[in-house]
């Protein structure tokens, strides 16, 4: 007979009932989530999140070999949270040609990537046909590479601009080669907050509706939350619980990624940057509340490789990938490198005491030799 583990010493005794729920695998409530966010007992919260993480994934930490492509930074929106988007008349704005996109992808293919992550601005002139041609060209040239492309915001923008039903936009993108969606642009679902930080974007309900439709059509996605700006603890928990409710309905979310707000070069640059304490807490609380989303990613570009490494003991089971060229966070002042070698990711994971497992976008294991790789189904 196995002896039950004794309760650890918690500095915040209010968390002990939450620990009992975690041990019994009971779903946490809104009040539980707010308590977790307001508690300063980070080690206790991390302990509970790690219990769930190891129950789900053991000692494994996943990563992938991927490449980001941002085809354009031209954007009709003027969100206060953003340092990436530029107006078409801005002399520093850029838009890649299709040949440029395909050439970037060819560089990634030569490096053995399994995924292309493609997002960009809401361009006033690029058409749905242009994006479909981009996807078709990528699939024709690199059929082995998974195309994870377009946020819910981008899809909704195309539907509105061309007066096409959302389902039709998603259908055409899927037929052109879209495999899954990255899940950005959710920011925070609170209407009060969105009116201030991203009033030019679709609202939270619309973001969820695009995700719902995509999932029903068999297009899986990731999901995100932007934290560390003007939101409250209640706003964060509400956001997470709305993601959890949609996952109950569709099962289409694969990975959740908490994203720390980087204020540099934005209209909100007077706000302080998030702390390591907050970054780890957001990973841990997400793992505890999102009991039905399989994976929690510590995005090293955003939280630094060292913090992403520590996060593997605070609920995260994924550290993202090689990335190669990331623009959105770096335009907002990120000081991390724009890419990381596969060997560096392996080292970070092993030094955290975890077993590194390379995956593809669908979390199938990837085995590599000196010159080739194979996806294990």
Secondary structure, DSSP 8 states (H G I E B T S, - for coil): ----------S-GGGHHHHHHHHHT----HHHHHHHHH---HHHHHHHHHHHHHHHHTTEEEEE-EEEE--B-B-S---TT-SS-B-TT-TT--B--HHHHHHHHHHHHHTT-SEEEE-----SS--HHHHHHHHHHHHHH-TTSEEEE--HHHHHHHHHHHT--HHHHHHHHHHHT--BB--TT-----HHHHHHH-TTS--HHHHHHHHHHHHHTT--EEEEEEESSS--HHHHHHHHHHHHHHHHHH--EEEEEEEE---TTSTTTTS----HHHHHHHHHHHHHH-TTS-EEE--HHHH-HHHHHHHTTTT--EEEE------HHHHTT--S-S---HHHHHHHHHHTT-EEEEB-TT--EEEE-SS-EEEE-
